[in-house]
Amino acid sequence: MKMLFNQFIIKILPYLPFSIVRLVAGRYVAGETAEDALKVVKALNQQGFSATVDILGEHTKNENTAQDITREYKAILSSIYKQNLNCNISIKPSHLGMDISTECLIDNMSNLIETAKENSQFIRIDMEDSSLTDATIQLYTKCKEQYDKVGTVLQAYLFRSENDLFKLLNINRLNLRICKGIYRESSDIALQNRHDINSNYLKLLRFSFENNIYVCIATHDQYLIKEAYKIIEEFKIQNDRFEFQVLYGVPMSKCLKKHLKHGYRVRVYVPFGRDWYDYSVRRMKENPNIISYVLRNIFRK
């Protein structure tokens, strides 16, 4: 019955009142401003968690907007340093101008890197849909030539990811987040079955550990987490060679406490910004239980 109700919730998502979506968004999005997000980061730090901050949005259409977003990220880096927060930033290439021009993107990334260099701060270049994968890997390679503290992401559901990982091996001090992937991709280029995606995820993870790559294990899948523990123990991986990553708001408290108990680093992905609607809807589709919980509370009141 619960499953049928959740399926019903997913179908009616586009028709839900804006106010209800906003109520649910409060669980997954750390407000609309950088100040809101950094308050959340501070609270997470006090609980023993690291964080990474992301300004919501993608596919910026003009150079002025891309420059404004870059300046906002630069200000965030400065605030993180001044507040002595355990936090870095995650950026999406299309948000900083990839769709506009290569020159626009490189200029903005170089500008951002110069600020990161001042206080030796880390930047994660997120991976978007498969149409941008080649360009994102090229951007990452170029950025690593300018600055060492830059990382990127590979998505386990893409057939190409194993080959991409192999090609990245020549990069010194490779820092890699491995996730399943969230975009809708064709069966010609992406695995569709959960079991197959999980198998490829673990294959990428094992290969990364074998090649001394710093790995960010980004997943909420309990099976993958259990298998990751086994691989960590098998290879006797030191705690400073990996971290677990989770999305802000996803209910994982028991698992996160277990990570901390083992002395494993946990980083929470903290998104914020005015473009919260699409992100929140995506999270709700993944976890419709949250919507039913909110709806029950509303009707009780």
C-alpha positions as CSV (number, residue, x, y, z in Angstrom):
1,M,0.0,0.0,0.0
2,K,2.8,2.4,1.0
3,M,4.6,1.7,-2.4
4,L,1.4,2.5,-4.3
5,F,1.0,5.7,-2.4
6,N,4.6,6.7,-3.1
7,Q,4.1,6.0,-6.8
8,F,0.9,8.2,-6.7
9,I,2.9,11.0,-5.1
10,I,5.6,10.9,-7.8
11,K,2.9,11.1,-10.5
12,I,1.3,14.2,-8.9
13,L,4.5,16.0,-8.2
14,P,4.2,18.5,-11.1
15,Y,0.8,19.5,-9.8
16,L,1.7,20.0,-6.1
17,P,1.2,23.5,-4.8
18,F,4.4,25.5,-4.8
19,S,4.1,26.0,-1.0
20,I,4.2,22.2,-0.3
21,V,7.3,21.8,-2.5
22,R,8.9,24.6,-0.6
23,L,8.2,22.9,2.7
24,V,9.9,19.7,1.5
25,A,12.7,21.7,-0.1
26,G,13.7,22.9,3.4
27,R,14.9,19.5,4.2
28,Y,17.2,19.2,1.1
29,V,18.3,22.8,0.5
30,A,20.2,25.0,3.0
31,G,18.4,28.2,2.2
32,E,18.7,30.7,-0.6
33,T,21.9,32.5,0.4
34,A,25.5,31.7,1.1
35,E,25.0,32.9,4.7
36,D,22.2,30.3,5.1
37,A,24.4,27.5,3.7
38,L,27.4,28.4,5.9
39,K,25.3,28.3,9.0
40,V,24.3,24.8,8.1
41,V,28.0,23.9,7.4
42,K,29.0,25.3,10.8
43,A,26.4,23.1,12.5
44,L,27.6,20.0,10.5
45,N,31.2,20.7,11.5
46,Q,30.1,20.8,15.1
47,Q,28.7,17.3,14.7
48,G,32.0,16.0,13.2
49,F,31.1,16.3,9.5
50,S,33.0,18.0,6.7
51,A,31.0,19.7,4.0
52,T,31.0,20.9,0.4
53,V,28.9,23.8,-0.8
54,D,27.1,24.0,-4.2
55,I,25.2,27.0,-5.6
56,L,22.1,25.5,-7.3
57,G,21.7,26.1,-11.0
58,E,23.2,25.0,-14.3
59,H,23.4,26.0,-18.0
60,T,24.0,29.7,-17.6
61,K,23.1,31.6,-20.7
62,N,25.2,34.8,-20.6
63,E,28.7,35.8,-19.5
64,N,27.7,38.4,-16.9
65,T,25.6,35.8,-15.0
66,A,28.5,33.3,-15.2
67,Q,30.9,36.0,-13.8
68,D,28.4,36.8,-11.0
69,I,28.3,33.1,-10.0
70,T,32.1,33.0,-10.1
71,R,32.3,36.0,-7.8
72,E,29.8,34.4,-5.4
73,Y,31.9,31.3,-5.2
74,K,35.0,33.4,-4.6
75,A,33.2,35.1,-1.7
76,I,32.2,31.7,-0.3
77,L,35.8,30.6,-0.3
78,S,36.8,33.7,1.6
79,S,34.0,33.2,4.1
80,I,34.9,29.6,4.6
81,Y,38.5,30.6,5.4
82,K,37.5,33.5,7.7
83,Q,35.1,31.3,9.7
84,N,37.6,28.4,9.8
85,L,35.0,26.0,8.4
86,N,35.8,22.4,7.3
87,C,34.3,22.9,3.9
88,N,35.1,23.1,0.2
89,I,33.1,24.0,-2.9
90,S,31.6,22.0,-5.7
91,I,31.0,23.7,-9.1
92,K,29.1,22.7,-12.2
93,P,30.9,23.7,-15.5
94,S,27.7,24.7,-17.2
95,H,27.0,27.0,-14.3
96,L,30.3,28.8,-14.9
97,G,29.9,29.2,-18.7
98,M,30.6,25.9,-20.4
99,D,27.5,26.4,-22.7
100,I,28.6,30.0,-23.5
101,S,32.2,29.4,-24.6
102,T,35.4,27.7,-23.6
103,E,37.1,31.0,-23.1
104,C,34.3,32.1,-20.7
105,L,34.6,28.9,-18.7
106,I,38.4,28.9,-18.5
107,D,38.5,32.6,-17.5
108,N,36.0,32.0,-14.6
109,M,37.7,28.8,-13.5
110,S,41.1,30.5,-13.5
111,N,39.7,33.4,-11.5
112,L,38.2,31.0,-9.0
113,I,41.4,29.0,-8.7
114,E,43.4,32.1,-7.9
115,T,41.2,32.7,-4.9
116,A,41.4,29.1,-3.8
117,K,45.2,29.2,-4.1
118,E,45.4,32.1,-1.5
119,N,44.4,29.8,1.3
120,S,45.0,26.4,-0.2
121,Q,41.4,25.5,-0.6
122,F,39.8,22.6,-2.6
123,I,37.5,22.8,-5.6
124,R,35.4,19.9,-6.9
125,I,34.3,20.0,-10.6
126,D,31.0,18.2,-10.7
127,M,30.0,16.0,-13.6
128,E,26.8,16.8,-15.4
129,D,25.0,14.8,-18.2
130,S,27.0,12.8,-20.7
131,S,27.0,15.5,-23.4
132,L,29.5,17.4,-21.2
133,T,31.6,14.5,-20.0
134,D,34.5,15.0,-22.4
135,A,34.6,18.7,-21.9
136,T,34.5,18.3,-18.1
137,I,37.4,15.9,-18.1
138,Q,39.4,18.3,-20.3
139,L,38.6,21.1,-18.0
140,Y,39.7,19.1,-15.0
141,T,43.0,18.2,-16.7
142,K,43.6,21.8,-17.5
143,C,42.8,23.0,-14.0
144,K,45.1,20.4,-12.5
145,E,47.9,22.0,-14.5
146,Q,47.2,25.3,-12.7
147,Y,46.4,24.0,-9.2
148,D,46.8,20.7,-7.4
149,K,43.7,20.9,-5.1
150,V,41.1,20.2,-7.7
151,G,39.0,17.0,-8.0
152,T,36.3,15.7,-10.3
153,V,33.6,13.1,-10.5
154,L,32.9,9.8,-12.4
155,Q,29.4,8.3,-12.8
156,A,29.2,4.5,-12.4
157,Y,26.2,4.1,-14.7
158,L,28.2,5.3,-17.8
159,F,29.9,2.5,-19.8
160,R,32.8,4.9,-20.5
161,S,33.7,5.6,-16.8
162,E,36.2,2.7,-16.5
163,N,38.1,3.9,-19.5
164,D,37.9,7.5,-18.3
165,L,39.4,6.5,-15.0
166,F,42.2,4.6,-16.7
167,K,43.0,7.7,-18.7
168,L,43.1,9.9,-15.6
169,L,45.7,7.7,-13.9
170,N,48.6,9.9,-15.2
171,I,47.3,12.8,-13.2
172,N,49.3,13.4,-10.0
173,R,47.3,13.2,-6.7
174,L,44.0,12.4,-8.4
175,N,41.0,13.1,-6.2
176,L,37.8,11.4,-7.4
177,R,34.2,11.3,-6.3
178,I,32.4,8.2,-7.5
179,C,28.6,8.4,-7.7
180,K,26.0,6.4,-9.5
181,G,24.7,9.2,-11.7
182,I,21.4,11.0,-11.7
183,Y,20.7,12.0,-15.3
184,R,18.5,10.1,-17.7
185,E,20.9,8.5,-20.2
186,S,20.3,6.2,-23.1
187,S,20.9,2.5,-22.8
188,D,23.4,2.8,-25.6
189,I,25.8,4.7,-23.2
190,A,24.6,3.9,-19.7
191,L,23.7,0.9,-17.5
192,Q,20.0,0.8,-16.6
193,N,19.9,-2.0,-14.1
194,R,20.6,-1.2,-10.4
195,H,22.6,-4.4,-10.0
196,D,24.8,-3.6,-13.0
197,I,25.4,-0.1,-11.8
198,N,26.3,-1.2,-8.3
199,S,28.8,-3.8,-9.8
200,N,30.4,-1.1,-11.9
201,Y,30.6,1.2,-8.9
202,L,32.5,-1.3,-6.9
203,K,34.7,-2.1,-9.8
204,L,35.7,1.6,-10.1
205,L,36.1,1.8,-6.3
206,R,38.4,-1.2,-6.2
207,F,40.5,0.0,-9.1
208,S,40.8,3.4,-7.5
209,F,42.1,2.0,-4.2
210,E,44.5,-0.3,-6.1
211,N,46.0,2.8,-7.8
212,N,46.3,4.9,-4.7
213,I,43.6,7.4,-5.7
214,Y,41.9,9.5,-3.1
215,V,38.2,8.4,-3.4
216,C,35.0,10.1,-2.3
217,I,32.5,7.3,-1.9
218,A,29.3,9.2,-2.7
219,T,26.2,7.0,-2.2
220,H,23.2,6.4,0.0
221,D,22.9,2.7,-1.1
222,Q,23.3,0.5,2.0
223,Y,24.6,-2.4,-0.1
224,L,27.3,-0.3,-1.7
225,I,28.3,1.1,1.7
226,K,28.6,-2.4,3.2
227,E,30.7,-3.6,0.2
228,A,32.9,-0.4,0.4
229,Y,33.6,-1.3,4.1
230,K,34.7,-4.8,3.0
231,I,37.0,-3.4,0.3
232,I,38.5,-0.8,2.7
233,E,39.3,-3.6,5.2
234,E,40.6,-5.9,2.4
235,F,43.1,-3.4,1.1
236,K,43.7,-2.0,4.6
237,I,43.1,1.5,3.3
238,Q,44.2,4.3,5.6
239,N,41.4,6.7,6.8
240,D,43.1,9.7,5.1
241,R,42.8,8.1,1.7
242,F,39.0,8.2,1.3
243,E,35.8,9.8,2.6
244,F,32.1,9.0,2.4
245,Q,29.8,11.6,0.9
246,V,26.1,12.2,1.3
247,L,23.5,14.7,0.3
248,Y,22.2,17.2,2.8
249,G,18.8,16.1,4.1
250,V,18.8,12.5,3.1
251,P,18.0,10.4,6.2
252,M,21.3,8.5,6.9
253,S,21.9,9.3,10.6
254,K,22.6,5.7,11.8
255,C,25.0,5.1,8.9
256,L,26.8,8.4,9.4
257,K,27.3,7.7,13.1
258,K,28.8,4.4,12.1
259,H,31.2,6.1,9.7
260,L,32.4,8.5,12.4
261,K,32.7,5.7,14.9
262,H,35.1,4.0,12.6
263,G,37.1,7.2,12.2
264,Y,36.0,7.6,8.6
265,R,35.6,11.1,7.2
266,V,32.1,12.1,6.1
267,R,31.4,15.0,3.8
268,V,27.9,16.4,3.4
269,Y,27.0,18.0,0.0
270,V,25.2,21.2,0.9
271,P,23.3,22.9,-1.9
272,F,21.7,26.3,-1.7
273,G,20.3,29.1,-3.9
274,R,17.3,30.6,-5.6
275,D,17.1,27.7,-8.1
276,W,15.9,25.2,-5.4
277,Y,12.7,24.0,-7.1
278,D,14.1,21.6,-9.7
279,Y,16.6,20.2,-7.3
280,S,14.0,19.6,-4.6
281,V,11.6,17.8,-7.1
282,R,14.5,15.5,-8.1
283,R,15.1,14.6,-4.4
284,M,11.4,14.0,-3.8
285,K,11.2,11.6,-6.8
286,E,14.1,9.7,-5.2
287,N,12.4,9.7,-1.8
288,P,8.7,10.2,-2.0
289,N,8.4,9.1,1.7
290,I,9.4,12.7,2.6
291,I,6.4,14.2,0.7
292,S,4.0,11.8,2.4
293,Y,5.5,12.7,5.8
294,V,5.0,16.5,5.1
295,L,1.5,15.9,3.8
296,R,0.5,13.9,6.9
297,N,1.8,16.7,9.2
298,I,-0.2,19.3,7.2
299,F,-3.4,17.4,7.5
300,R,-2.9,16.7,11.2
301,K,-2.6,20.5,11.7
